[in-house]
Amino acid sequence: MSVTRRSVLEQLATASDATRQETTTIEALAATLDADEYTVESHIERLEACELARITPDGTARVTITGEELLELNTTEMVIVDAATSNSKI
């Protein structure tokens, strides 16, 4: 099954809390999304680069307040792109 970055963000927001800093595991997210852990972890790493998620030192993850606010906009179309890299020409 193909999982989108948005669906990972939505599930991360459901399973964690930015204000209380409650986290969840990559394994739990992957199981809920019926996706492989590598794919979910890759999406979370990219969400973290955009400051929409946080990965803790113990490997768990949580949504950020920015991520929660983005989801609260409740847009029908949302595109989450990778953060610009340091060697970007922009």
PyMOL Python script that loads the backbone (N, CA, C, O; Angstrom):
from pymol import cmd

cmd.read_pdbstr("""\
ATOM      1  N   MET A   1       0.839  -1.186   0.000  1.00  0.00           N
ATOM      2  CA  MET A   1       0.000   0.000   0.000  1.00  0.00           C
ATOM      3  C   MET A   1       0.879   1.243   0.000  1.00  0.00           C
ATOM      4  O   MET A   1       1.872   1.314   0.724  1.00  0.00           O
ATOM      5  N   SER A   2       0.508   2.208  -0.811  1.00  0.00           N
ATOM      6  CA  SER A   2       1.234   3.470  -0.870  1.00  0.00           C
ATOM      7  C   SER A   2       0.657   4.405   0.191  1.00  0.00           C
ATOM      8  O   SER A   2      -0.555   4.608   0.273  1.00  0.00           O
ATOM      9  N   VAL A   3       1.540   4.959   0.986  1.00  0.00           N
ATOM     10  CA  VAL A   3       1.115   5.862   2.053  1.00  0.00           C
ATOM     11  C   VAL A   3       1.650   7.259   1.735  1.00  0.00           C
ATOM     12  O   VAL A   3       2.804   7.412   1.334  1.00  0.00           O
ATOM     13  N   THR A   4       0.819   8.258   1.915  1.00  0.00           N
ATOM     14  CA  THR A   4       1.227   9.626   1.609  1.00  0.00           C
ATOM     15  C   THR A   4       1.808  10.298   2.853  1.00  0.00           C
ATOM     16  O   THR A   4       1.579   9.867   3.983  1.00  0.00           O
ATOM     17  N   ARG A   5       2.553  11.346   2.611  1.00  0.00           N
ATOM     18  CA  ARG A   5       3.111  12.110   3.722  1.00  0.00           C
ATOM     19  C   ARG A   5       1.990  12.728   4.554  1.00  0.00           C
ATOM     20  O   ARG A   5       2.092  12.812   5.778  1.00  0.00           O
ATOM     21  N   ARG A   6       0.928  13.158   3.889  1.00  0.00           N
ATOM     22  CA  ARG A   6      -0.200  13.732   4.619  1.00  0.00           C
ATOM     23  C   ARG A   6      -0.838  12.700   5.534  1.00  0.00           C
ATOM     24  O   ARG A   6      -1.150  13.007   6.685  1.00  0.00           O
ATOM     25  N   SER A   7      -1.037  11.474   5.041  1.00  0.00           N
ATOM     26  CA  SER A   7      -1.658  10.449   5.889  1.00  0.00           C
ATOM     27  C   SER A   7      -0.767  10.115   7.079  1.00  0.00           C
ATOM     28  O   SER A   7      -1.273   9.820   8.162  1.00  0.00           O
ATOM     29  N   VAL A   8       0.557  10.156   6.895  1.00  0.00           N
ATOM     30  CA  VAL A   8       1.475   9.933   8.015  1.00  0.00           C
ATOM     31  C   VAL A   8       1.333  11.075   9.016  1.00  0.00           C
ATOM     32  O   VAL A   8       1.280  10.835  10.222  1.00  0.00           O
ATOM     33  N   LEU A   9       1.271  12.311   8.534  1.00  0.00           N
ATOM     34  CA  LEU A   9       1.108  13.457   9.428  1.00  0.00           C
ATOM     35  C   LEU A   9      -0.212  13.368  10.182  1.00  0.00           C
ATOM     36  O   LEU A   9      -0.255  13.612  11.388  1.00  0.00           O
ATOM     37  N   GLU A  10      -1.280  13.025   9.489  1.00  0.00           N
ATOM     38  CA  GLU A  10      -2.590  12.908  10.140  1.00  0.00           C
ATOM     39  C   GLU A  10      -2.577  11.836  11.218  1.00  0.00           C
ATOM     40  O   GLU A  10      -3.093  12.053  12.314  1.00  0.00           O
ATOM     41  N   GLN A  11      -1.995  10.687  10.921  1.00  0.00           N
ATOM     42  CA  GLN A  11      -1.954   9.609  11.911  1.00  0.00           C
ATOM     43  C   GLN A  11      -1.034   9.973  13.066  1.00  0.00           C
ATOM     44  O   GLN A  11      -1.322   9.648  14.218  1.00  0.00           O
ATOM     45  N   LEU A  12       0.068  10.644  12.766  1.00  0.00           N
ATOM     46  CA  LEU A  12       0.979  11.090  13.815  1.00  0.00           C
ATOM     47  C   LEU A  12       0.264  12.059  14.750  1.00  0.00           C
ATOM     48  O   LEU A  12       0.454  11.996  15.965  1.00  0.00           O
ATOM     49  N   ALA A  13      -0.549  12.949  14.204  1.00  0.00           N
ATOM     50  CA  ALA A  13      -1.307  13.899  15.022  1.00  0.00           C
ATOM     51  C   ALA A  13      -2.338  13.188  15.886  1.00  0.00           C
ATOM     52  O   ALA A  13      -2.614  13.615  17.008  1.00  0.00           O
ATOM     53  N   THR A  14      -2.905  12.111  15.371  1.00  0.00           N
ATOM     54  CA  THR A  14      -3.881  11.337  16.139  1.00  0.00           C
ATOM     55  C   THR A  14      -3.207  10.574  17.274  1.00  0.00           C
ATOM     56  O   THR A  14      -3.766  10.448  18.364  1.00  0.00           O
ATOM     57  N   ALA A  15      -2.012  10.069  17.016  1.00  0.00           N
ATOM     58  CA  ALA A  15      -1.331   9.192  17.972  1.00  0.00           C
ATOM     59  C   ALA A  15      -0.402   9.919  18.937  1.00  0.00           C
ATOM     60  O   ALA A  15       0.131   9.301  19.859  1.00  0.00           O
ATOM     61  N   SER A  16      -0.198  11.226  18.741  1.00  0.00           N
ATOM     62  CA  SER A  16       0.718  11.963  19.609  1.00  0.00           C
ATOM     63  C   SER A  16       0.117  13.327  19.935  1.00  0.00           C
ATOM     64  O   SER A  16      -0.961  13.671  19.452  1.00  0.00           O
ATOM     65  N   ASP A  17       0.821  14.094  20.753  1.00  0.00           N
ATOM     66  CA  ASP A  17       0.329  15.417  21.128  1.00  0.00           C
ATOM     67  C   ASP A  17       1.501  16.366  21.313  1.00  0.00           C
ATOM     68  O   ASP A  17       2.420  16.088  22.084  1.00  0.00           O
ATOM     69  N   ALA A  18       1.465  17.482  20.606  1.00  0.00           N
ATOM     70  CA  ALA A  18       2.569  18.441  20.667  1.00  0.00           C
ATOM     71  C   ALA A  18       2.630  19.143  22.019  1.00  0.00           C
ATOM     72  O   ALA A  18       3.709  19.276  22.597  1.00  0.00           O
ATOM     73  N   THR A  19       1.505  19.587  22.522  1.00  0.00           N
ATOM     74  CA  THR A  19       1.480  20.347  23.770  1.00  0.00           C
ATOM     75  C   THR A  19       1.961  19.510  24.944  1.00  0.00           C
ATOM     76  O   THR A  19       2.761  19.975  25.756  1.00  0.00           O
ATOM     77  N   ARG A  20       1.477  18.282  25.036  1.00  0.00           N
ATOM     78  CA  ARG A  20       1.876  17.394  26.138  1.00  0.00           C
ATOM     79  C   ARG A  20       3.143  16.598  25.815  1.00  0.00           C
ATOM     80  O   ARG A  20       3.636  15.829  26.641  1.00  0.00           O
ATOM     81  N   GLN A  21       3.665  16.798  24.590  1.00  0.00           N
ATOM     82  CA  GLN A  21       4.850  16.104  24.109  1.00  0.00           C
ATOM     83  C   GLN A  21       4.727  14.586  24.217  1.00  0.00           C
ATOM     84  O   GLN A  21       5.695  13.894  24.532  1.00  0.00           O
ATOM     85  N   GLU A  22       3.529  14.082  23.952  1.00  0.00           N
ATOM     86  CA  GLU A  22       3.299  12.645  23.917  1.00  0.00           C
ATOM     87  C   GLU A  22       3.763  12.115  22.568  1.00  0.00           C
ATOM     88  O   GLU A  22       3.484  12.710  21.528  1.00  0.00           O
ATOM     89  N   THR A  23       4.462  11.011  22.592  1.00  0.00           N
ATOM     90  CA  THR A  23       5.032  10.450  21.369  1.00  0.00           C
ATOM     91  C   THR A  23       4.423   9.094  21.042  1.00  0.00           C
ATOM     92  O   THR A  23       3.683   8.515  21.838  1.00  0.00           O
ATOM     93  N   THR A  24       4.747   8.609  19.870  1.00  0.00           N
ATOM     94  CA  THR A  24       4.360   7.277  19.436  1.00  0.00           C
ATOM     95  C   THR A  24       5.550   6.652  18.716  1.00  0.00           C
ATOM     96  O   THR A  24       6.525   7.338  18.410  1.00  0.00           O
ATOM     97  N   THR A  25       5.473   5.377  18.454  1.00  0.00           N
ATOM     98  CA  THR A  25       6.579   4.707  17.776  1.00  0.00           C
ATOM     99  C   THR A  25       6.327   4.614  16.273  1.00  0.00           C
ATOM    100  O   THR A  25       5.189   4.649  15.805  1.00  0.00           O
ATOM    101  N   ILE A  26       7.409   4.498  15.550  1.00  0.00           N
ATOM    102  CA  ILE A  26       7.327   4.289  14.096  1.00  0.00           C
ATOM    103  C   ILE A  26       6.578   2.988  13.822  1.00  0.00           C
ATOM    104  O   ILE A  26       5.768   2.907  12.898  1.00  0.00           O
ATOM    105  N   GLU A  27       6.859   1.977  14.632  1.00  0.00           N
ATOM    106  CA  GLU A  27       6.225   0.667  14.459  1.00  0.00           C
ATOM    107  C   GLU A  27       4.707   0.770  14.585  1.00  0.00           C
ATOM    108  O   GLU A  27       3.975   0.184  13.789  1.00  0.00           O
ATOM    109  N   ALA A  28       4.235   1.516  15.587  1.00  0.00           N
ATOM    110  CA  ALA A  28       2.792   1.668  15.789  1.00  0.00           C
ATOM    111  C   ALA A  28       2.154   2.418  14.628  1.00  0.00           C
ATOM    112  O   ALA A  28       1.076   2.050  14.163  1.00  0.00           O
ATOM    113  N   LEU A  29       2.823   3.474  14.161  1.00  0.00           N
ATOM    114  CA  LEU A  29       2.292   4.218  13.012  1.00  0.00           C
ATOM    115  C   LEU A  29       2.230   3.342  11.772  1.00  0.00           C
ATOM    116  O   LEU A  29       1.233   3.349  11.050  1.00  0.00           O
ATOM    117  N   ALA A  30       3.294   2.587  11.526  1.00  0.00           N
ATOM    118  CA  ALA A  30       3.343   1.716  10.347  1.00  0.00           C
ATOM    119  C   ALA A  30       2.228   0.673  10.401  1.00  0.00           C
ATOM    120  O   ALA A  30       1.588   0.390   9.388  1.00  0.00           O
ATOM    121  N   ALA A  31       1.999   0.105  11.579  1.00  0.00           N
ATOM    122  CA  ALA A  31       0.944  -0.897  11.721  1.00  0.00           C
ATOM    123  C   ALA A  31      -0.436  -0.285  11.467  1.00  0.00           C
ATOM    124  O   ALA A  31      -1.268  -0.881  10.783  1.00  0.00           O
ATOM    125  N   THR A  32      -0.669   0.887  12.012  1.00  0.00           N
ATOM    126  CA  THR A  32      -1.962   1.550  11.825  1.00  0.00           C
ATOM    127  C   THR A  32      -2.194   1.933  10.370  1.00  0.00           C
ATOM    128  O   THR A  32      -3.312   1.836   9.864  1.00  0.00           O
ATOM    129  N   LEU A  33      -1.132   2.369   9.705  1.00  0.00           N
ATOM    130  CA  LEU A  33      -1.237   2.795   8.301  1.00  0.00           C
ATOM    131  C   LEU A  33      -1.104   1.635   7.322  1.00  0.00           C
ATOM    132  O   LEU A  33      -1.240   1.826   6.113  1.00  0.00           O
ATOM    133  N   ASP A  34      -0.839   0.440   7.833  1.00  0.00           N
ATOM    134  CA  ASP A  34      -0.618  -0.731   6.990  1.00  0.00           C
ATOM    135  C   ASP A  34       0.475  -0.460   5.963  1.00  0.00           C
ATOM    136  O   ASP A  34       0.322  -0.717   4.769  1.00  0.00           O
ATOM    137  N   ALA A  35       1.590   0.072   6.479  1.00  0.00           N
ATOM    138  CA  ALA A  35       2.731   0.432   5.626  1.00  0.00           C
ATOM    139  C   ALA A  35       4.005  -0.103   6.261  1.00  0.00           C
ATOM    140  O   ALA A  35       4.014  -0.459   7.439  1.00  0.00           O
ATOM    141  N   ASP A  36       5.079  -0.158   5.484  1.00  0.00           N
ATOM    142  CA  ASP A  36       6.334  -0.636   6.053  1.00  0.00           C
ATOM    143  C   ASP A  36       6.992   0.490   6.862  1.00  0.00           C
ATOM    144  O   ASP A  36       6.811   1.671   6.568  1.00  0.00           O
ATOM    145  N   GLU A  37       7.743   0.103   7.867  1.00  0.00           N
ATOM    146  CA  GLU A  37       8.365   1.048   8.789  1.00  0.00           C
ATOM    147  C   GLU A  37       9.325   1.999   8.084  1.00  0.00           C
ATOM    148  O   GLU A  37       9.389   3.178   8.431  1.00  0.00           O
ATOM    149  N   TYR A  38      10.064   1.510   7.110  1.00  0.00           N
ATOM    150  CA  TYR A  38      11.026   2.355   6.393  1.00  0.00           C
ATOM    151  C   TYR A  38      10.316   3.526   5.724  1.00  0.00           C
ATOM    152  O   TYR A  38      10.785   4.662   5.803  1.00  0.00           O
ATOM    153  N   THR A  39       9.199   3.260   5.071  1.00  0.00           N
ATOM    154  CA  THR A  39       8.448   4.311   4.385  1.00  0.00           C
ATOM    155  C   THR A  39       7.921   5.334   5.375  1.00  0.00           C
ATOM    156  O   THR A  39       8.038   6.538   5.147  1.00  0.00           O
ATOM    157  N   VAL A  40       7.346   4.869   6.464  1.00  0.00           N
ATOM    158  CA  VAL A  40       6.804   5.770   7.480  1.00  0.00           C
ATOM    159  C   VAL A  40       7.924   6.610   8.090  1.00  0.00           C
ATOM    160  O   VAL A  40       7.780   7.821   8.255  1.00  0.00           O
ATOM    161  N   GLU A  41       9.026   5.969   8.419  1.00  0.00           N
ATOM    162  CA  GLU A  41      10.153   6.699   9.002  1.00  0.00           C
ATOM    163  C   GLU A  41      10.689   7.749   8.032  1.00  0.00           C
ATOM    164  O   GLU A  41      11.036   8.856   8.442  1.00  0.00           O
ATOM    165  N   SER A  42      10.755   7.407   6.763  1.00  0.00           N
ATOM    166  CA  SER A  42      11.221   8.350   5.742  1.00  0.00           C
ATOM    167  C   SER A  42      10.306   9.570   5.672  1.00  0.00           C
ATOM    168  O   SER A  42      10.782  10.703   5.593  1.00  0.00           O
ATOM    169  N   HIS A  43       8.994   9.340   5.701  1.00  0.00           N
ATOM    170  CA  HIS A  43       8.043  10.454   5.691  1.00  0.00           C
ATOM    171  C   HIS A  43       8.198  11.309   6.948  1.00  0.00           C
ATOM    172  O   HIS A  43       8.157  12.537   6.866  1.00  0.00           O
ATOM    173  N   ILE A  44       8.373  10.688   8.090  1.00  0.00           N
ATOM    174  CA  ILE A  44       8.510  11.443   9.339  1.00  0.00           C
ATOM    175  C   ILE A  44       9.790  12.277   9.320  1.00  0.00           C
ATOM    176  O   ILE A  44       9.789  13.416   9.787  1.00  0.00           O
ATOM    177  N   GLU A  45      10.867  11.728   8.793  1.00  0.00           N
ATOM    178  CA  GLU A  45      12.112  12.490   8.696  1.00  0.00           C
ATOM    179  C   GLU A  45      11.915  13.731   7.824  1.00  0.00           C
ATOM    180  O   GLU A  45      12.437  14.801   8.136  1.00  0.00           O
ATOM    181  N   ARG A  46      11.170  13.588   6.742  1.00  0.00           N
ATOM    182  CA  ARG A  46      10.917  14.729   5.864  1.00  0.00           C
ATOM    183  C   ARG A  46       9.952  15.723   6.512  1.00  0.00           C
ATOM    184  O   ARG A  46      10.086  16.932   6.322  1.00  0.00           O
ATOM    185  N   LEU A  47       8.985  15.221   7.272  1.00  0.00           N
ATOM    186  CA  LEU A  47       8.100  16.109   8.024  1.00  0.00           C
ATOM    187  C   LEU A  47       8.880  16.876   9.079  1.00  0.00           C
ATOM    188  O   LEU A  47       8.607  18.049   9.335  1.00  0.00           O
ATOM    189  N   GLU A  48       9.846  16.212   9.686  1.00  0.00           N
ATOM    190  CA  GLU A  48      10.689  16.882  10.682  1.00  0.00           C
ATOM    191  C   GLU A  48      11.499  18.005  10.035  1.00  0.00           C
ATOM    192  O   GLU A  48      11.673  19.067  10.634  1.00  0.00           O
ATOM    193  N   ALA A  49      11.989  17.782   8.834  1.00  0.00           N
ATOM    194  CA  ALA A  49      12.752  18.811   8.124  1.00  0.00           C
ATOM    195  C   ALA A  49      11.906  20.049   7.846  1.00  0.00           C
ATOM    196  O   ALA A  49      12.438  21.151   7.711  1.00  0.00           O
ATOM    197  N   CYS A  50      10.594  19.870   7.761  1.00  0.00           N
ATOM    198  CA  CYS A  50       9.667  20.987   7.540  1.00  0.00           C
ATOM    199  C   CYS A  50       9.079  21.500   8.859  1.00  0.00           C
ATOM    200  O   CYS A  50       8.178  22.339   8.855  1.00  0.00           O
ATOM    201  N   GLU A  51       9.583  21.002   9.970  1.00  0.00           N
ATOM    202  CA  GLU A  51       9.134  21.372  11.318  1.00  0.00           C
ATOM    203  C   GLU A  51       7.678  21.026  11.576  1.00  0.00           C
ATOM    204  O   GLU A  51       6.984  21.734  12.306  1.00  0.00           O
ATOM    205  N   LEU A  52       7.212  19.925  10.969  1.00  0.00           N
ATOM    206  CA  LEU A  52       5.859  19.447  11.199  1.00  0.00           C
ATOM    207  C   LEU A  52       5.841  18.246  12.136  1.00  0.00           C
ATOM    208  O   LEU A  52       4.778  17.848  12.614  1.00  0.00           O
ATOM    209  N   ALA A  53       7.009  17.667  12.402  1.00  0.00           N
ATOM    210  CA  ALA A  53       7.138  16.513  13.299  1.00  0.00           C
ATOM    211  C   ALA A  53       8.459  16.606  14.038  1.00  0.00           C
ATOM    212  O   ALA A  53       9.366  17.327  13.621  1.00  0.00           O
ATOM    213  N   ARG A  54       8.561  15.875  15.134  1.00  0.00           N
ATOM    214  CA  ARG A  54       9.804  15.773  15.903  1.00  0.00           C
ATOM    215  C   ARG A  54      10.105  14.298  16.134  1.00  0.00           C
ATOM    216  O   ARG A  54       9.213  13.510  16.449  1.00  0.00           O
ATOM    217  N   ILE A  55      11.361  13.944  15.975  1.00  0.00           N
ATOM    218  CA  ILE A  55      11.826  12.603  16.313  1.00  0.00           C
ATOM    219  C   ILE A  55      12.673  12.757  17.569  1.00  0.00           C
ATOM    220  O   ILE A  55      13.615  13.549  17.595  1.00  0.00           O
ATOM    221  N   THR A  56      12.342  12.014  18.592  1.00  0.00           N
ATOM    222  CA  THR A  56      13.056  12.121  19.862  1.00  0.00           C
ATOM    223  C   THR A  56      14.304  11.242  19.846  1.00  0.00           C
ATOM    224  O   THR A  56      14.435  10.365  18.992  1.00  0.00           O
ATOM    225  N   PRO A  57      15.224  11.471  20.788  1.00  0.00           N
ATOM    226  CA  PRO A  57      16.448  10.656  20.840  1.00  0.00           C
ATOM    227  C   PRO A  57      16.182   9.155  20.989  1.00  0.00           C
ATOM    228  O   PRO A  57      16.997   8.338  20.561  1.00  0.00           O
ATOM    229  N   ASP A  58      15.050   8.787  21.592  1.00  0.00           N
ATOM    230  CA  ASP A  58      14.753   7.355  21.754  1.00  0.00           C
ATOM    231  C   ASP A  58      14.064   6.748  20.528  1.00  0.00           C
ATOM    232  O   ASP A  58      13.681   5.578  20.540  1.00  0.00           O
ATOM    233  N   GLY A  59      13.907   7.561  19.458  1.00  0.00           N
ATOM    234  CA  GLY A  59      13.354   7.038  18.208  1.00  0.00           C
ATOM    235  C   GLY A  59      11.848   7.160  18.073  1.00  0.00           C
ATOM    236  O   GLY A  59      11.292   6.783  17.042  1.00  0.00           O
ATOM    237  N   THR A  60      11.173   7.679  19.095  1.00  0.00           N
ATOM    238  CA  THR A  60       9.739   7.901  18.963  1.00  0.00           C
ATOM    239  C   THR A  60       9.506   9.228  18.265  1.00  0.00           C
ATOM    240  O   THR A  60      10.440  10.006  18.075  1.00  0.00           O
ATOM    241  N   ALA A  61       8.270   9.486  17.886  1.00  0.00           N
ATOM    242  CA  ALA A  61       7.973  10.700  17.134  1.00  0.00           C
ATOM    243  C   ALA A  61       6.693  11.338  17.654  1.00  0.00           C
ATOM    244  O   ALA A  61       5.858  10.688  18.284  1.00  0.00           O
ATOM    245  N   ARG A  62       6.566  12.621  17.374  1.00  0.00           N
ATOM    246  CA  ARG A  62       5.346  13.351  17.705  1.00  0.00           C
ATOM    247  C   ARG A  62       5.130  14.458  16.685  1.00  0.00           C
ATOM    248  O   ARG A  62       6.065  14.909  16.023  1.00  0.00           O
ATOM    249  N   VAL A  63       3.890  14.879  16.573  1.00  0.00           N
ATOM    250  CA  VAL A  63       3.550  16.015  15.734  1.00  0.00           C
ATOM    251  C   VAL A  63       4.006  17.282  16.453  1.00  0.00           C
ATOM    252  O   VAL A  63       4.096  17.297  17.680  1.00  0.00           O
ATOM    253  N   THR A  64       4.293  18.334  15.706  1.00  0.00           N
ATOM    254  CA  THR A  64       4.610  19.627  16.304  1.00  0.00           C
ATOM    255  C   THR A  64       3.338  20.483  16.327  1.00  0.00           C
ATOM    256  O   THR A  64       2.334  20.139  15.704  1.00  0.00           O
ATOM    257  N   ILE A  65       3.398  21.587  17.048  1.00  0.00           N
ATOM    258  CA  ILE A  65       2.263  22.504  17.060  1.00  0.00           C
ATOM    259  C   ILE A  65       2.006  23.015  15.641  1.00  0.00           C
ATOM    260  O   ILE A  65       0.855  23.173  15.235  1.00  0.00           O
ATOM    261  N   THR A  66       3.071  23.270  14.895  1.00  0.00           N
ATOM    262  CA  THR A  66       2.925  23.713  13.505  1.00  0.00           C
ATOM    263  C   THR A  66       2.197  22.654  12.675  1.00  0.00           C
ATOM    264  O   THR A  66       1.333  22.981  11.861  1.00  0.00           O
ATOM    265  N   GLY A  67       2.551  21.391  12.885  1.00  0.00           N
ATOM    266  CA  GLY A  67       1.880  20.303  12.179  1.00  0.00           C
ATOM    267  C   GLY A  67       0.401  20.225  12.529  1.00  0.00           C
ATOM    268  O   GLY A  67      -0.444  20.022  11.657  1.00  0.00           O
ATOM    269  N   GLU A  68       0.094  20.390  13.823  1.00  0.00           N
ATOM    270  CA  GLU A  68      -1.314  20.383  14.241  1.00  0.00           C
ATOM    271  C   GLU A  68      -2.073  21.552  13.618  1.00  0.00           C
ATOM    272  O   GLU A  68      -3.209  21.395  13.171  1.00  0.00           O
ATOM    273  N   GLU A  69      -1.438  22.722  13.591  1.00  0.00           N
ATOM    274  CA  GLU A  69      -2.093  23.897  13.019  1.00  0.00           C
ATOM    275  C   GLU A  69      -2.326  23.740  11.522  1.00  0.00           C
ATOM    276  O   GLU A  69      -3.362  24.157  11.004  1.00  0.00           O
ATOM    277  N   LEU A  70      -1.373  23.143  10.832  1.00  0.00           N
ATOM    278  CA  LEU A  70      -1.545  22.895   9.398  1.00  0.00           C
ATOM    279  C   LEU A  70      -2.747  21.989   9.157  1.00  0.00           C
ATOM    280  O   LEU A  70      -3.551  22.249   8.262  1.00  0.00           O
ATOM    281  N   LEU A  71      -2.874  20.935   9.945  1.00  0.00           N
ATOM    282  CA  LEU A  71      -4.010  20.029   9.789  1.00  0.00           C
ATOM    283  C   LEU A  71      -5.330  20.700  10.157  1.00  0.00           C
ATOM    284  O   LEU A  71      -6.364  20.387   9.569  1.00  0.00           O
ATOM    285  N   GLU A  72      -5.308  21.617  11.118  1.00  0.00           N
ATOM    286  CA  GLU A  72      -6.520  22.329  11.527  1.00  0.00           C
ATOM    287  C   GLU A  72      -7.069  23.225  10.416  1.00  0.00           C
ATOM    288  O   GLU A  72      -8.250  23.572  10.425  1.00  0.00           O
ATOM    289  N   LEU A  73      -6.216  23.602   9.460  1.00  0.00           N
ATOM    290  CA  LEU A  73      -6.701  24.397   8.332  1.00  0.00           C
ATOM    291  C   LEU A  73      -7.738  23.629   7.527  1.00  0.00           C
ATOM    292  O   LEU A  73      -8.578  24.219   6.848  1.00  0.00           O
ATOM    293  N   ASN A  74      -7.666  22.292   7.614  1.00  0.00           N
ATOM    294  CA  ASN A  74      -8.654  21.400   7.013  1.00  0.00           C
ATOM    295  C   ASN A  74      -8.869  21.679   5.530  1.00  0.00           C
ATOM    296  O   ASN A  74     -10.004  21.717   5.057  1.00  0.00           O
ATOM    297  N   THR A  75      -7.796  21.870   4.817  1.00  0.00           N
ATOM    298  CA  THR A  75      -7.894  22.090   3.376  1.00  0.00           C
ATOM    299  C   THR A  75      -8.119  20.769   2.664  1.00  0.00           C
ATOM    300  O   THR A  75      -7.671  19.720   3.127  1.00  0.00           O
ATOM    301  N   THR A  76      -8.804  20.824   1.554  1.00  0.00           N
ATOM    302  CA  THR A  76      -9.045  19.596   0.794  1.00  0.00           C
ATOM    303  C   THR A  76      -7.814  19.186   0.004  1.00  0.00           C
ATOM    304  O   THR A  76      -7.616  18.009  -0.297  1.00  0.00           O
ATOM    305  N   GLU A  77      -6.995  20.167  -0.325  1.00  0.00           N
ATOM    306  CA  GLU A  77      -5.757  19.879  -1.041  1.00  0.00           C
ATOM    307  C   GLU A  77      -4.598  20.490  -0.275  1.00  0.00           C
ATOM    308  O   GLU A  77      -4.591  21.687   0.010  1.00  0.00           O
ATOM    309  N   MET A  78      -3.627  19.666   0.053  1.00  0.00           N
ATOM    310  CA  MET A  78      -2.456  20.133   0.766  1.00  0.00           C
ATOM    311  C   MET A  78      -1.244  19.437   0.181  1.00  0.00           C
ATOM    312  O   MET A  78      -1.260  18.231  -0.062  1.00  0.00           O
ATOM    313  N   VAL A  79      -0.210  20.196  -0.040  1.00  0.00           N
ATOM    314  CA  VAL A  79       1.028  19.630  -0.541  1.00  0.00           C
ATOM    315  C   VAL A  79       2.104  19.887   0.506  1.00  0.00           C
ATOM    316  O   VAL A  79       2.324  21.028   0.914  1.00  0.00           O
ATOM    317  N   ILE A  80       2.769  18.828   0.935  1.00  0.00           N
ATOM    318  CA  ILE A  80       3.884  18.957   1.866  1.00  0.00           C
ATOM    319  C   ILE A  80       5.132  18.633   1.077  1.00  0.00           C
ATOM    320  O   ILE A  80       5.308  17.507   0.610  1.00  0.00           O
ATOM    321  N   VAL A  81       5.991  19.611   0.930  1.00  0.00           N
ATOM    322  CA  VAL A  81       7.211  19.433   0.149  1.00  0.00           C
ATOM    323  C   VAL A  81       8.400  19.282   1.073  1.00  0.00           C
ATOM    324  O   VAL A  81       8.325  19.614   2.256  1.00  0.00           O
ATOM    325  N   ASP A  82       9.484  18.787   0.539  1.00  0.00           N
ATOM    326  CA  ASP A  82      10.718  18.681   1.313  1.00  0.00           C
ATOM    327  C   ASP A  82      11.269  20.063   1.582  1.00  0.00           C
ATOM    328  O   ASP A  82      11.110  20.974   0.769  1.00  0.00           O
ATOM    329  N   ALA A  83      11.913  20.217   2.717  1.00  0.00           N
ATOM    330  CA  ALA A  83      12.570  21.468   3.048  1.00  0.00           C
ATOM    331  C   ALA A  83      13.730  21.704   2.082  1.00  0.00           C
ATOM    332  O   ALA A  83      14.328  20.757   1.572  1.00  0.00           O
ATOM    333  N   ALA A  84      14.037  22.956   1.842  1.00  0.00           N
ATOM    334  CA  ALA A  84      15.163  23.296   0.949  1.00  0.00           C
ATOM    335  C   ALA A  84      16.463  22.781   1.546  1.00  0.00           C
ATOM    336  O   ALA A  84      16.657  22.826   2.761  1.00  0.00           O
ATOM    337  N   THR A  85      17.334  22.301   0.706  1.00  0.00           N
ATOM    338  CA  THR A  85      18.635  21.823   1.170  1.00  0.00           C
ATOM    339  C   THR A  85      19.640  22.951   1.146  1.00  0.00           C
ATOM    340  O   THR A  85      19.427  23.965   0.481  1.00  0.00           O
ATOM    341  N   SER A  86      20.740  22.782   1.873  1.00  0.00           N
ATOM    342  CA  SER A  86      21.748  23.832   1.955  1.00  0.00           C
ATOM    343  C   SER A  86      22.448  24.089   0.627  1.00  0.00           C
ATOM    344  O   SER A  86      22.983  25.179   0.420  1.00  0.00           O
ATOM    345  N   ASN A  87      22.459  23.131  -0.262  1.00  0.00           N
ATOM    346  CA  ASN A  87      23.098  23.334  -1.559  1.00  0.00           C
ATOM    347  C   ASN A  87      22.078  23.678  -2.645  1.00  0.00           C
ATOM    348  O   ASN A  87      22.320  23.479  -3.835  1.00  0.00           O
ATOM    349  N   SER A  88      20.947  24.194  -2.207  1.00  0.00           N
ATOM    350  CA  SER A  88      19.896  24.608  -3.120  1.00  0.00           C
ATOM    351  C   SER A  88      20.299  25.889  -3.841  1.00  0.00           C
ATOM    352  O   SER A  88      20.987  26.729  -3.262  1.00  0.00           O
ATOM    353  N   LYS A  89      19.888  26.050  -5.076  1.00  0.00           N
ATOM    354  CA  LYS A  89      20.197  27.228  -5.876  1.00  0.00           C
ATOM    355  C   LYS A  89      19.170  28.338  -5.694  1.00  0.00           C
ATOM    356  O   LYS A  89      19.277  29.387  -6.329  1.00  0.00           O
ATOM    357  N   ILE A  90      18.193  28.126  -4.850  1.00  0.00           N
ATOM    358  CA  ILE A  90      17.124  29.105  -4.656  1.00  0.00           C
ATOM    359  C   ILE A  90      17.555  30.179  -3.697  1.00  0.00           C
ATOM    360  O   ILE A  90      16.784  31.095  -3.409  1.00  0.00           O
TER     361      ILE A  90
END
""", "prot")
cmd.dss("prot")
cmd.show_as("cartoon", "prot")
cmd.util.cbc("prot")
cmd.orient("prot")
